């Protein structure tokens, strides 16, 4: 505690004055209210004034804002700007202070790093899509290629489009969405002869067909697994031999086409992972590792720029999925001693019934009313 002899306060606006030649008056920019300051002439007095002085100094030098009980303004949250104190032999048992307090928040804002899985995976995925398209455009060319080489590329497009449709059509939700997706695939087949001579349009049209499907997944997990299957897709026809310059260009075109397809599917699968609300740590790791395995296979033959972007995407997936492992339940094994309904098992494990559908689905139980005894079951542990 201390005594107050007098005080001064100041306030106003934070202004920036912009001066320009031959312009009167100047332009004044208002940045908001200035922090109020409170100048206090304080003192401590008494035979034990030194203890009071030291206690006040310790409070004034403490880090962060604190509570000021102002004799005229009441309780305020302030930080100490500066403090001067004076003692003299002519004023024994007395120490005076001049203290400047600055209005502050109760908790000073501190910069902190926030982890953004969506941004990390999204940036890596978009980078991979751009690099895959650029690498395709750089290599792919049908100029001076014989008809048999062009026909082989059309077969790759036909086979790849058929495989994409087979893998992804079952996971599209809604008749209109499915019709739109299949229509985009049919357009790729129909326009293949023209698109082969326009590599940039071919890459853009294929990537657009994949990008549009992510929002139509009825089950995001099934959608990611389907895209992962496309990312690991084998070339639908045998690779061309590298015996002549024409054959070598044909082989390069085939490789470029398959890299575009696989890399684009991997990028879309990674972004689709962000829409999955994983229920267990093991579920998240299973989906992530399957996609990483498909990426690793493509890394073995990918061109340099695509290799770097795919590596970035792999690193983003590892860091972001499952993210904070403590936030997801781990799977544990439970063995009921005797037959029991799934709803009773759920209540005995968790004290509520909400986990009964997960127990049934996770263990492929045919009859939820009859969970056989003696059979190990995978269930969610407590977080």
Residue frames relative to the residue before (quaternion, step in Angstrom):
aa qw qx qy qz dx dy dz
X 1.0000 0.0000 0.0000 0.0000 0.00 0.00 0.00
X 0.0266 -0.7796 0.6257 0.0067 3.54 -1.21 0.55
X 0.4373 -0.6715 0.5326 0.2723 3.53 -1.30 0.33
X 0.2745 -0.7591 0.5723 0.1446 3.58 -1.17 0.64
X 0.2654 -0.7691 0.5647 0.1381 3.54 -0.81 1.07
X 0.7767 -0.1466 0.1262 0.5995 3.61 0.98 -0.85
X 0.1232 -0.7924 0.5910 0.0872 3.58 -1.25 0.18
X 0.1438 -0.7378 0.6502 0.1104 3.53 -1.33 0.40
X 0.1153 -0.7771 0.6149 0.0687 3.57 -1.18 0.60
X 0.0723 -0.7849 0.6127 0.0585 3.56 -1.21 0.48
X 0.0160 0.7689 -0.6388 0.0212 3.53 -1.22 0.63
X 0.1662 0.7879 -0.5832 0.1072 3.59 -1.24 -0.16
X 0.5460 -0.5875 0.4715 0.3667 3.54 -1.21 -0.53
X 0.4255 -0.6570 0.5532 0.2852 3.54 -1.20 0.61
X 0.0056 0.8306 -0.5525 0.0696 3.57 -0.43 1.23
X 0.1461 -0.7313 0.6558 0.1171 3.51 -1.24 0.63
X 0.2103 -0.7932 0.5639 0.0928 3.56 -0.66 1.13
X 0.1502 -0.7859 0.5982 0.0448 3.55 -0.69 1.17
X 0.1188 -0.8129 0.5692 0.0319 3.55 -0.50 1.21
X 0.0764 -0.7890 0.6096 0.0074 3.57 -0.95 0.97
X 0.5738 -0.6003 0.4198 0.3662 3.60 -1.03 0.69
X 0.8633 0.0885 -0.1005 0.4866 3.52 -1.10 0.89
X 0.6065 0.5121 -0.3877 0.4686 3.59 1.08 0.61
X 0.0533 0.7807 -0.6170 0.0840 3.54 -0.69 1.17
X 0.5617 -0.2879 -0.7710 0.0844 1.59 -1.65 1.83
X 0.6727 -0.4819 0.3666 0.4253 3.57 -1.31 0.04
X 0.4983 -0.6167 0.5124 0.3298 3.55 -1.31 0.37
X 0.1475 -0.8003 0.5796 0.0426 3.57 -0.73 1.10
X 0.1863 -0.7833 0.5886 0.0726 3.54 -0.75 1.13
X 0.2611 -0.7803 0.5566 0.1148 3.57 -0.74 1.14
X 0.1532 -0.8185 0.5517 0.0473 3.60 -0.61 1.15
X 0.7144 -0.4331 0.2586 0.4850 3.59 1.21 0.26
X 0.7052 -0.4630 0.3260 0.4266 3.54 -1.33 0.09
X 0.4313 -0.6782 0.5331 0.2643 3.54 -1.04 0.82
X 0.5548 -0.5879 0.4611 0.3661 3.56 -1.11 0.64
X 0.4290 -0.6904 0.5181 0.2661 3.55 -0.91 0.91
X 0.1593 -0.7671 0.6148 0.0904 3.57 -1.12 0.75
X 0.1616 -0.7764 0.6065 0.0576 3.53 -1.12 0.76
X 0.1258 -0.7865 0.6033 0.0403 3.58 -0.56 1.21
X 0.0765 -0.8220 0.5637 -0.0277 3.53 -0.60 1.19
X 0.2146 -0.7222 0.6426 0.1391 3.57 -1.01 0.92
X 0.0259 0.8309 -0.5481 0.0922 3.54 -0.22 1.32
X 0.0466 -0.7921 0.6064 0.0529 3.55 -1.28 0.20
X 0.1943 -0.7146 0.6518 0.1632 3.51 -1.37 0.35
X 0.0452 -0.8120 0.5802 -0.0451 3.56 -0.98 0.82
X 0.5294 0.6244 -0.4717 0.3276 3.52 -1.18 0.58
X 0.6967 -0.4773 0.3364 0.4168 3.51 -1.30 0.23
X 0.7524 0.3115 -0.1784 0.5523 3.58 1.14 -0.66
X 0.1806 0.8353 -0.5039 0.1257 3.55 1.11 0.65
X 0.5880 0.5982 -0.3803 0.3895 3.62 1.07 -0.59
X 0.6369 0.5117 -0.3320 0.4714 3.58 1.01 -0.73
X 0.6561 0.4951 -0.3072 0.4797 3.58 1.01 -0.83
X 0.6213 0.5432 -0.3327 0.4563 3.57 1.08 -0.80
X 0.6942 0.4806 -0.2844 0.4541 3.58 0.82 -0.97
X 0.6339 0.5221 -0.3317 0.4642 3.58 1.03 -0.74
X 0.6546 0.4994 -0.3131 0.4734 3.58 1.00 -0.82
X 0.6436 0.5182 -0.3268 0.4588 3.60 0.96 -0.80
X 0.6374 0.5270 -0.3286 0.4561 3.58 0.99 -0.80
X 0.6566 0.4984 -0.3064 0.4760 3.58 1.01 -0.80
X 0.6655 0.5141 -0.3090 0.4443 3.59 0.96 -0.84
X 0.7271 0.4262 -0.2367 0.4834 3.58 1.10 -0.68
X 0.4553 0.6899 -0.4519 0.3353 3.61 1.25 0.01
X 0.5250 -0.6531 0.4534 0.3037 3.57 -1.11 0.74
X 0.8090 0.3091 -0.2220 0.4481 3.54 -1.18 0.69
X 0.6312 -0.5342 0.3993 0.3959 3.56 -1.30 0.23
X 0.1087 -0.7920 0.5981 0.0559 3.55 -1.26 0.40
X 0.6160 -0.5513 0.4205 0.3738 3.55 -1.35 -0.06
X 0.1117 -0.7728 0.6239 0.0332 3.57 -0.85 1.07
X 0.1932 -0.7500 0.6218 0.1162 3.56 -0.81 1.02
X 0.1413 -0.8240 0.5482 0.0243 3.52 -0.08 1.39
X 0.4810 -0.7075 0.4252 0.2954 3.60 -0.76 0.95
X 0.7599 0.3420 -0.1932 0.5180 3.61 1.19 -0.44
X 0.7608 0.3690 -0.1948 0.4971 3.61 1.15 -0.58
X 0.5106 -0.6473 0.4271 0.3713 3.59 1.21 -0.13
X 0.7516 -0.3576 0.2747 0.4813 3.58 -1.20 -0.52
X 0.0031 -0.7886 0.6130 -0.0473 3.56 -0.92 1.02
X 0.3344 -0.6877 0.5969 0.2429 3.55 -1.25 0.48
X 0.1028 0.8202 -0.5446 0.1419 3.54 -0.46 1.22
X 0.2789 -0.6896 0.6321 0.2171 3.50 -1.40 0.27
X 0.4643 -0.6770 0.4953 0.2844 3.56 -1.13 0.63
X 0.2784 -0.7706 0.5526 0.1530 3.55 -0.72 1.11
X 0.7615 -0.1882 0.1562 0.6002 3.56 0.83 -1.02
X 0.0671 -0.7869 0.6125 0.0323 3.55 -1.24 0.46
X 0.0671 -0.7669 0.6380 0.0191 3.56 -0.97 0.95
X 0.0359 -0.7993 0.5985 0.0408 3.58 -1.04 0.67
X 0.1772 -0.7932 0.5811 0.0412 3.54 -1.20 0.67
X 0.0147 -0.7594 0.6504 -0.0060 3.51 -1.10 0.88
X 0.0178 -0.7925 0.6096 0.0100 3.60 -1.13 0.61
X 0.5788 -0.6037 0.4274 0.3433 3.55 -1.22 0.57
X 0.6311 0.5394 -0.3385 0.4429 3.57 1.20 -0.49
X 0.7296 0.3108 -0.2035 0.5742 3.57 1.27 -0.35
X 0.0471 -0.8426 0.5364 0.0026 3.55 0.50 1.13
X 0.8131 0.2245 -0.1924 0.5014 3.53 -1.08 0.80
X 0.6707 0.4586 -0.2771 0.5129 3.58 1.20 0.45
X 0.0258 0.7700 -0.6369 0.0289 3.60 -1.01 0.87
X 0.1760 -0.7968 0.5720 0.0837 3.57 -0.74 1.05
X 0.1746 -0.7805 0.5966 0.0656 3.58 -1.17 0.72
X 0.1127 -0.7170 0.6779 0.1169 3.51 -1.26 0.59
X 0.0006 -0.8338 0.5456 -0.0838 3.56 -0.29 1.31
X 0.1611 -0.7640 0.6173 0.0965 3.56 -1.01 0.88
X 0.1238 -0.7847 0.6065 0.0328 3.56 -0.68 1.17
X 0.1911 -0.7722 0.5992 0.0900 3.55 -1.07 0.82
X 0.5118 -0.6464 0.4768 0.3049 3.58 -0.88 0.98
X 0.0463 0.8106 -0.5776 0.0851 3.62 -0.85 0.97
X 0.5661 -0.5521 0.4769 0.3837 3.53 -1.36 0.20
X 0.6273 -0.5448 0.3932 0.3938 3.54 -1.21 0.51
X 0.7683 0.1331 -0.0795 0.6210 3.59 1.08 -0.74
X 0.3652 -0.7394 0.5174 0.2286 3.58 -0.50 1.11
X 0.4646 -0.6808 0.4923 0.2797 3.54 -0.92 0.93
X 0.0950 -0.7908 0.6041 0.0247 3.55 -0.88 0.99
X 0.4579 -0.6695 0.4905 0.3185 3.62 -0.86 0.80
X 0.0137 0.7958 -0.6045 0.0343 3.57 -0.97 0.84
X 0.4604 -0.6735 0.5100 0.2726 3.52 -1.19 0.59
X 0.1251 -0.7826 0.6076 0.0523 3.57 -0.83 1.01
X 0.3510 -0.7432 0.5335 0.1995 3.55 -0.75 1.08
X 0.1051 -0.8072 0.5808 0.0023 3.57 -0.79 1.08
X 0.2335 -0.8062 0.5259 0.1376 3.62 0.01 1.24
X 0.6470 0.5301 -0.3298 0.4377 3.59 0.94 -0.86
X 0.6761 0.4847 -0.2962 0.4693 3.57 0.95 -0.84
X 0.6519 0.5283 -0.3160 0.4428 3.55 0.98 -0.87
X 0.7068 0.4285 -0.2637 0.4973 3.59 0.82 -0.98
X 0.6420 0.5442 -0.3314 0.4264 3.59 0.94 -0.84
X 0.6716 0.4876 -0.3038 0.4679 3.59 0.90 -0.90
X 0.6619 0.4993 -0.3116 0.4643 3.58 0.96 -0.84
X 0.6562 0.5161 -0.3124 0.4532 3.59 0.99 -0.84
X 0.6696 0.4823 -0.3059 0.4747 3.60 0.90 -0.88
X 0.6231 0.5344 -0.3388 0.4597 3.58 1.06 -0.69
X 0.6544 0.5024 -0.3113 0.4716 3.58 1.01 -0.81
X 0.6338 0.5286 -0.3372 0.4530 3.60 0.95 -0.80
X 0.6655 0.4983 -0.3025 0.4661 3.59 0.94 -0.88
X 0.6916 0.4765 -0.2896 0.4591 3.58 0.86 -0.91
X 0.6282 0.5319 -0.3398 0.4550 3.59 1.03 -0.75
X 0.6650 0.4876 -0.3038 0.4772 3.59 0.97 -0.84
X 0.6583 0.5089 -0.3147 0.4568 3.59 0.96 -0.85
X 0.6567 0.5015 -0.3141 0.4675 3.61 0.94 -0.84
X 0.6306 0.5334 -0.3296 0.4574 3.58 1.03 -0.77
X 0.6851 0.4888 -0.2860 0.4582 3.58 0.86 -0.97
X 0.6405 0.5453 -0.3259 0.4315 3.58 1.08 -0.71
X 0.7641 0.3855 -0.1889 0.4815 3.59 0.97 -0.87
X 0.7013 0.5264 -0.2845 0.3874 3.54 0.84 -1.04
X 0.2320 0.7520 -0.5914 0.1759 3.57 -0.88 0.99
X 0.1680 -0.7802 0.5942 0.0996 3.57 -0.99 0.86
X 0.3571 0.7304 -0.5059 0.2881 3.59 1.22 0.29
X 0.8493 0.0622 -0.1077 0.5130 3.55 -0.95 1.03
X 0.4534 0.6509 -0.4754 0.3805 3.56 1.17 0.58
X 0.4640 -0.6735 0.4886 0.3039 3.61 -0.93 0.79
X 0.6905 -0.5142 0.3199 0.3956 3.52 -1.26 0.44
X 0.6349 0.5395 -0.3574 0.4222 3.60 0.97 -0.71
X 0.6341 0.5173 -0.3342 0.4675 3.61 1.11 -0.63
X 0.6391 0.5059 -0.3181 0.4842 3.57 1.08 -0.77
X 0.6330 0.5360 -0.3296 0.4510 3.57 1.01 -0.80
X 0.6417 0.5232 -0.3378 0.4477 3.60 0.99 -0.74
X 0.6411 0.5111 -0.3249 0.4714 3.59 1.09 -0.71
X 0.6329 0.5181 -0.3351 0.4677 3.57 1.05 -0.73
X 0.6240 0.5277 -0.3366 0.4677 3.57 1.08 -0.68
X 0.6253 0.5228 -0.3411 0.4684 3.58 1.04 -0.73
X 0.6532 0.5006 -0.3202 0.4693 3.58 0.92 -0.89
X 0.6561 0.5084 -0.3157 0.4598 3.60 0.88 -0.92
X 0.6944 0.4787 -0.2813 0.4578 3.57 0.86 -0.96
X 0.6661 0.4993 -0.3046 0.4629 3.57 0.97 -0.86
X 0.6534 0.5050 -0.3166 0.4667 3.58 0.94 -0.85
X 0.6337 0.5224 -0.3276 0.4671 3.58 1.01 -0.79
X 0.6721 0.4942 -0.2920 0.4678 3.58 0.94 -0.90
X 0.6296 0.5230 -0.3313 0.4695 3.60 1.02 -0.79
X 0.6656 0.4987 -0.3013 0.4664 3.57 0.94 -0.87
X 0.6493 0.5201 -0.3208 0.4528 3.57 0.98 -0.84
X 0.7099 0.4688 -0.2633 0.4548 3.58 0.93 -0.89
X 0.7950 0.3754 -0.1686 0.4456 3.57 0.85 -0.97
X 0.5598 0.6351 -0.4017 0.3492 3.62 1.04 -0.62
X 0.6741 0.5075 -0.3342 0.4200 3.68 0.85 -0.77
X 0.7169 0.4481 -0.2710 0.4602 3.63 1.10 -0.46
X 0.5190 0.6219 -0.4241 0.4050 3.59 1.29 0.02
X 0.2535 -0.7789 0.5614 0.1183 3.55 -0.85 1.03
X 0.7737 0.3227 -0.2535 0.4828 3.57 -0.84 0.97
X 0.5065 -0.6769 0.4484 0.2901 3.54 -0.88 1.00
X 0.6741 0.4989 -0.3068 0.4501 3.59 0.89 -0.91
X 0.6478 0.5122 -0.3209 0.4638 3.59 0.97 -0.82
X 0.6528 0.5081 -0.3157 0.4648 3.58 0.97 -0.84
X 0.6534 0.5153 -0.3154 0.4561 3.58 0.96 -0.88
X 0.6519 0.5146 -0.3132 0.4606 3.57 1.00 -0.84
X 0.6558 0.5105 -0.3106 0.4613 3.58 0.98 -0.86
X 0.6806 0.4781 -0.2943 0.4707 3.58 0.86 -0.92
X 0.6124 0.5457 -0.3456 0.4558 3.57 1.09 -0.66
X 0.6533 0.5054 -0.3212 0.4632 3.60 1.01 -0.78
X 0.6425 0.5082 -0.3238 0.4734 3.59 1.09 -0.66
X 0.6425 0.5160 -0.3203 0.4672 3.58 0.99 -0.81
X 0.6261 0.5346 -0.3367 0.4569 3.58 1.07 -0.73
X 0.6143 0.5421 -0.3444 0.4585 3.58 1.06 -0.71
X 0.6626 0.4955 -0.3002 0.4748 3.57 0.95 -0.87
X 0.6934 0.4981 -0.2863 0.4349 3.55 0.83 -1.02
X 0.7566 0.3837 -0.2001 0.4902 3.58 1.02 -0.84
X 0.3332 0.7927 -0.4737 0.1903 3.58 1.26 0.06
X 0.6555 0.5327 -0.3299 0.4215 3.59 0.87 -0.90
X 0.6869 0.4524 -0.2779 0.4963 3.59 1.05 -0.75
X 0.6809 0.5168 -0.2937 0.4278 3.58 0.90 -0.96
X 0.5727 0.5986 -0.3871 0.4048 3.59 1.12 -0.55
X 0.6974 0.4395 -0.2617 0.5020 3.58 1.16 -0.53
X 0.7185 0.3225 -0.2242 0.5740 3.59 1.32 0.04
X 0.1906 -0.8497 0.4778 0.1160 3.62 0.43 1.20
X 0.6475 0.5283 -0.3399 0.4315 3.60 0.94 -0.78
X 0.6728 0.4774 -0.2980 0.4802 3.60 0.97 -0.81
X 0.6173 0.5404 -0.3483 0.4535 3.58 1.04 -0.71
X 0.6684 0.4905 -0.3008 0.4712 3.60 0.90 -0.91
X 0.6723 0.5023 -0.3020 0.4523 3.58 0.91 -0.93
X 0.6734 0.5007 -0.3085 0.4479 3.60 0.92 -0.85
X 0.6589 0.4913 -0.3208 0.4708 3.59 0.98 -0.75
X 0.6754 0.4818 -0.3057 0.4672 3.60 0.88 -0.87
X 0.6208 0.5404 -0.3415 0.4539 3.59 1.06 -0.65
X 0.6338 0.5321 -0.3318 0.4529 3.58 1.00 -0.79
X 0.6831 0.4691 -0.2894 0.4791 3.60 0.98 -0.81
X 0.6546 0.5359 -0.3228 0.4244 3.59 0.94 -0.87
X 0.6773 0.5256 -0.3006 0.4180 3.56 1.00 -0.80
X 0.6485 0.5629 -0.3242 0.3969 3.58 1.16 -0.46
X 0.5320 0.6713 -0.4119 0.3111 3.62 1.11 -0.53
X 0.6964 0.4847 -0.2783 0.4501 3.57 0.98 -0.83
X 0.6774 0.5140 -0.2919 0.4379 3.60 1.22 -0.23
X 0.4328 0.7112 -0.4674 0.2973 3.61 1.23 0.01
X 0.3597 -0.7132 0.5581 0.2247 3.56 -0.86 0.96
X 0.7666 0.1234 -0.0570 0.6276 3.56 1.08 -0.80
X 0.3754 -0.7684 0.4631 0.2326 3.62 -0.31 1.19
X 0.6169 0.5466 -0.3593 0.4377 3.61 1.02 -0.70
X 0.6618 0.4898 -0.3017 0.4807 3.58 0.94 -0.90
X 0.6331 0.5413 -0.3273 0.4462 3.57 1.04 -0.75
X 0.6611 0.4921 -0.3089 0.4746 3.58 0.93 -0.87
X 0.6472 0.5164 -0.3244 0.4574 3.59 0.96 -0.81
X 0.6442 0.5126 -0.3224 0.4672 3.60 1.04 -0.76
X 0.6647 0.4837 -0.3057 0.4804 3.60 0.95 -0.84
X 0.6138 0.5371 -0.3422 0.4665 3.59 1.09 -0.67
X 0.6176 0.5378 -0.3371 0.4644 3.56 1.08 -0.73
X 0.6475 0.4949 -0.3134 0.4875 3.59 1.01 -0.78
X 0.6473 0.5353 -0.3210 0.4375 3.60 1.00 -0.81
X 0.7302 0.3663 -0.2256 0.5308 3.59 1.21 -0.45
X 0.3307 0.7937 -0.4631 0.2148 3.57 1.29 0.23
X 0.3977 -0.7012 0.5432 0.2346 3.56 -1.04 0.83
X 0.5874 -0.5639 0.4344 0.3850 3.57 -1.17 0.50
X 0.4521 -0.7462 0.4155 0.2570 3.61 -0.68 1.04
X 0.7632 0.2332 -0.1699 0.5781 3.63 1.20 -0.28
X 0.6268 -0.5339 0.3845 0.4175 3.63 -1.13 0.38
X 0.5401 -0.6269 0.4568 0.3265 3.56 -1.11 0.72
X 0.5191 -0.6410 0.4696 0.3148 3.55 -1.10 0.73
X 0.4920 -0.6364 0.4883 0.3384 3.62 -1.07 0.58
X 0.3670 -0.7317 0.5321 0.2162 3.58 -1.18 0.52
X 0.2420 0.8267 -0.4712 0.1894 3.56 0.95 0.97
X 0.7908 0.1539 -0.0693 0.5884 3.60 1.11 -0.63
X 0.6698 -0.4837 0.3498 0.4416 3.62 -1.20 0.27
X 0.6378 0.5203 -0.3370 0.4570 3.60 0.98 -0.78
X 0.6744 0.4884 -0.2921 0.4706 3.56 0.94 -0.90
X 0.6375 0.5306 -0.3370 0.4454 3.59 1.02 -0.74
X 0.6461 0.4900 -0.3233 0.4878 3.60 1.04 -0.73
X 0.6116 0.5424 -0.3417 0.4636 3.57 1.06 -0.74
X 0.6616 0.4981 -0.2980 0.4748 3.58 0.97 -0.89
X 0.6433 0.5175 -0.3214 0.4638 3.59 0.99 -0.83
X 0.6322 0.5263 -0.3264 0.4657 3.59 1.03 -0.80
X 0.6520 0.5170 -0.3172 0.4550 3.57 0.94 -0.88
X 0.6681 0.4955 -0.3037 0.4646 3.58 0.91 -0.90
X 0.6463 0.5210 -0.3199 0.4566 3.57 0.96 -0.86
X 0.6415 0.5267 -0.3194 0.4572 3.58 0.98 -0.83
X 0.6995 0.4632 -0.2817 0.4656 3.60 0.83 -0.94
X 0.6190 0.5291 -0.3492 0.4635 3.62 1.06 -0.67
X 0.6251 0.5332 -0.3310 0.4642 3.58 0.99 -0.81
X 0.6805 0.4958 -0.2938 0.4525 3.59 0.84 -0.98
X 0.7205 0.4550 -0.2654 0.4511 3.58 0.73 -1.04
X 0.6729 0.4957 -0.3089 0.4539 3.59 0.88 -0.90
X 0.6512 0.5116 -0.3200 0.4602 3.58 0.97 -0.82
X 0.6523 0.5022 -0.3162 0.4715 3.59 0.98 -0.81
X 0.6370 0.5240 -0.3297 0.4593 3.60 1.00 -0.77
X 0.6509 0.5142 -0.3144 0.4616 3.59 0.97 -0.84
X 0.6750 0.4770 -0.2983 0.4773 3.59 0.95 -0.84
X 0.6241 0.5340 -0.3406 0.4576 3.60 1.02 -0.73
X 0.6402 0.5276 -0.3263 0.4531 3.58 0.97 -0.83
X 0.6784 0.4742 -0.2976 0.4758 3.58 0.92 -0.84
X 0.6320 0.5324 -0.3335 0.4537 3.59 1.06 -0.70
X 0.5567 0.6096 -0.3905 0.4073 3.61 1.14 -0.53
X 0.6215 0.5793 -0.3414 0.4020 3.58 1.08 -0.67
X 0.6759 0.4905 -0.2977 0.4625 3.61 1.17 -0.43
X 0.5614 0.6059 -0.3867 0.4101 3.59 1.28 -0.02
X 0.2204 -0.7349 0.6273 0.1338 3.57 -0.93 0.94
X 0.1921 -0.8198 0.5303 0.0990 3.57 0.12 1.28
X 0.3184 -0.7589 0.5398 0.1769 3.56 -1.04 0.80
X 0.8004 0.1307 -0.0833 0.5791 3.59 1.16 -0.39
X 0.6348 -0.5325 0.4128 0.3782 3.53 -1.27 0.50
X 0.6698 0.5152 -0.2978 0.4441 3.58 0.93 -0.93
X 0.6146 0.5403 -0.3515 0.4548 3.62 1.03 -0.71
X 0.6682 0.5046 -0.2994 0.4574 3.57 0.92 -0.93
X 0.6695 0.4985 -0.3010 0.4612 3.59 0.89 -0.90
X 0.6332 0.5447 -0.3358 0.4355 3.60 0.99 -0.79
X 0.6747 0.4783 -0.2917 0.4805 3.59 0.90 -0.94
X 0.6685 0.5089 -0.3022 0.4503 3.58 0.90 -0.93
X 0.6982 0.4885 -0.2883 0.4367 3.60 0.80 -0.98
X 0.6098 0.5388 -0.3602 0.4562 3.60 1.07 -0.63
X 0.6676 0.4781 -0.3005 0.4852 3.58 0.99 -0.80
X 0.6355 0.5250 -0.3332 0.4577 3.60 0.99 -0.76
X 0.6234 0.5394 -0.3395 0.4529 3.59 1.05 -0.73
X 0.6538 0.4995 -0.3120 0.4751 3.59 0.98 -0.82
X 0.6445 0.5122 -0.3203 0.4688 3.59 1.01 -0.78
X 0.6421 0.5404 -0.3274 0.4341 3.59 0.95 -0.86
X 0.6281 0.5316 -0.3389 0.4561 3.60 1.03 -0.76
X 0.6924 0.4693 -0.2824 0.4697 3.58 0.92 -0.89
X 0.5822 0.6011 -0.3752 0.3987 3.61 1.08 -0.63
X 0.5994 0.6037 -0.3599 0.3831 3.59 1.10 -0.67
X 0.8048 0.2444 -0.1188 0.5277 3.62 1.08 -0.62
X 0.4653 0.7086 -0.4386 0.2983 3.60 1.24 -0.07
X 0.5186 -0.6089 0.4862 0.3521 3.62 -1.11 0.59
X 0.7449 -0.4759 0.2387 0.4020 3.55 -1.25 0.56
X 0.7084 0.4620 -0.2863 0.4502 3.61 0.74 -1.03
X 0.6517 0.4910 -0.3121 0.4867 3.57 1.01 -0.78
X 0.6014 0.5605 -0.3503 0.4488 3.59 1.05 -0.74
X 0.6757 0.4931 -0.3013 0.4577 3.59 0.86 -0.93
X 0.6820 0.4851 -0.2929 0.4624 3.59 0.91 -0.87
X 0.6474 0.5013 -0.3221 0.4752 3.59 1.03 -0.74
X 0.6172 0.5310 -0.3412 0.4697 3.58 1.08 -0.67
X 0.6327 0.5204 -0.3256 0.4721 3.58 1.03 -0.79
X 0.6541 0.5051 -0.3164 0.4658 3.58 0.97 -0.82
X 0.6249 0.5310 -0.3381 0.4618 3.60 0.99 -0.78
X 0.6641 0.4995 -0.3038 0.4660 3.58 0.92 -0.90
X 0.6467 0.5168 -0.3217 0.4596 3.59 1.00 -0.80
X 0.6441 0.5191 -0.3201 0.4618 3.59 1.01 -0.79
X 0.6594 0.5089 -0.3137 0.4558 3.58 0.91 -0.90
X 0.6993 0.4692 -0.2802 0.4608 3.58 0.95 -0.84
X 0.7622 0.4292 -0.2058 0.4388 3.58 0.96 -0.85
X 0.7792 0.2534 -0.1336 0.5575 3.61 1.08 -0.61
X 0.5204 -0.2617 -0.8029 0.1266 1.58 -1.37 2.10
X 0.5588 -0.5941 0.4168 0.4012 3.61 1.14 0.18
X 0.7978 -0.1527 0.1676 0.5587 3.54 -0.83 -1.04
X 0.3317 -0.7937 0.4770 0.1799 3.57 -0.21 1.28
X 0.6205 0.5601 -0.3503 0.4224 3.59 1.12 -0.55
X 0.6245 0.5598 -0.3448 0.4215 3.58 1.20 -0.34
X 0.7141 0.3945 -0.2429 0.5249 3.60 1.23 -0.27
X 0.4986 -0.6503 0.4858 0.3042 3.53 -1.09 0.76
X 0.3520 -0.6924 0.5836 0.2367 3.55 -1.21 0.57
X 0.4878 -0.6431 0.5005 0.3129 3.56 -1.18 0.57
X 0.0724 -0.7683 0.6352 0.0319 3.54 -1.07 0.84
X 0.4209 -0.6944 0.5263 0.2522 3.56 -1.25 0.45
X 0.0446 -0.7800 0.6238 -0.0203 3.53 -0.91 1.05
X 0.1133 -0.7908 0.5996 0.0477 3.59 -0.93 0.88
X 0.2901 -0.7602 0.5511 0.1848 3.63 -0.33 1.18
X 0.4551 -0.7073 0.4608 0.2832 3.64 -0.84 0.86
X 0.7957 0.0861 -0.0229 0.5991 3.58 1.19 -0.54
X 0.6694 -0.4862 0.3494 0.4398 3.63 -1.19 0.33
X 0.0644 0.7916 -0.5992 0.1014 3.54 -0.98 0.92
X 0.5161 -0.6108 0.4825 0.3574 3.65 -1.05 0.56
X 0.5869 -0.6056 0.4063 0.3518 3.58 -1.06 0.74
X 0.6346 0.5371 -0.3395 0.4399 3.59 1.03 -0.73
X 0.6428 0.5008 -0.3217 0.4822 3.59 1.07 -0.70
X 0.6306 0.5277 -0.3283 0.4649 3.58 1.02 -0.78
X 0.6453 0.5194 -0.3200 0.4598 3.58 0.95 -0.86
X 0.6747 0.4907 -0.3022 0.4610 3.59 0.91 -0.87
X 0.6629 0.5047 -0.3146 0.4548 3.59 0.99 -0.78
X 0.6887 0.4782 -0.2797 0.4679 3.59 1.12 -0.64
X 0.8391 0.2175 -0.0527 0.4958 3.58 0.85 -1.01
X 0.4649 -0.6909 0.4493 0.3236 3.59 1.20 -0.27
X 0.7450 0.2153 -0.2043 0.5974 3.59 1.25 0.30
X 0.5533 -0.6558 0.4293 0.2819 3.56 -1.32 0.19
X 0.4660 0.7342 -0.4231 0.2545 3.60 1.23 -0.19
X 0.6922 0.4875 -0.2866 0.4484 3.62 1.09 -0.54
X 0.4152 0.7319 -0.4620 0.2803 3.60 1.24 -0.02
X 0.6591 0.4897 -0.3416 0.4573 3.70 0.84 -0.76
X 0.6436 0.5208 -0.3352 0.4496 3.62 1.00 -0.74
X 0.6303 0.5236 -0.3374 0.4634 3.60 0.98 -0.77
X 0.6661 0.5054 -0.3024 0.4576 3.58 0.91 -0.91
X 0.7137 0.4563 -0.2681 0.4589 3.59 0.80 -1.01
X 0.6742 0.5238 -0.3060 0.4213 3.59 0.87 -0.93
X 0.7756 0.3262 -0.1645 0.5148 3.58 1.07 -0.74
X 0.4004 -0.7519 0.4504 0.2673 3.59 1.33 0.29
X 0.1718 0.8068 -0.5407 0.1651 3.55 0.86 1.00
X 0.4105 -0.7340 0.4840 0.2416 3.58 -0.71 1.02
X 0.7998 0.1331 -0.0380 0.5841 3.55 0.93 -0.90
X 0.3317 -0.7742 0.4992 0.2032 3.62 -0.35 1.18
X 0.6462 0.5257 -0.3303 0.4438 3.59 1.17 -0.42
X 0.7694 0.2510 -0.1436 0.5696 3.58 1.27 -0.20
X 0.0016 -0.7740 0.6301 -0.0623 3.53 -0.12 1.37
X 0.3897 -0.7610 0.4558 0.2475 3.62 -0.39 1.15
X 0.4448 -0.6843 0.5138 0.2644 3.55 -1.06 0.75
X 0.7706 0.3561 -0.2633 0.4583 3.57 -1.17 0.55
X 0.6204 0.5258 -0.3518 0.4635 3.59 1.24 0.03
X 0.4095 -0.7102 0.5076 0.2650 3.65 -0.70 1.02
X 0.1120 -0.7910 0.6008 0.0282 3.57 -0.96 0.93
X 0.3454 -0.7011 0.5810 0.2271 3.56 -1.14 0.68
X 0.0638 0.7911 -0.6026 0.0836 3.57 -0.71 1.08
X 0.5896 -0.5758 0.4342 0.3639 3.54 -1.29 0.36
X 0.3322 -0.7128 0.5784 0.2169 3.55 -0.94 0.89
X 0.5969 -0.5565 0.4270 0.3894 3.55 -1.24 0.20
X 0.4867 -0.6704 0.4831 0.2836 3.57 -1.02 0.88
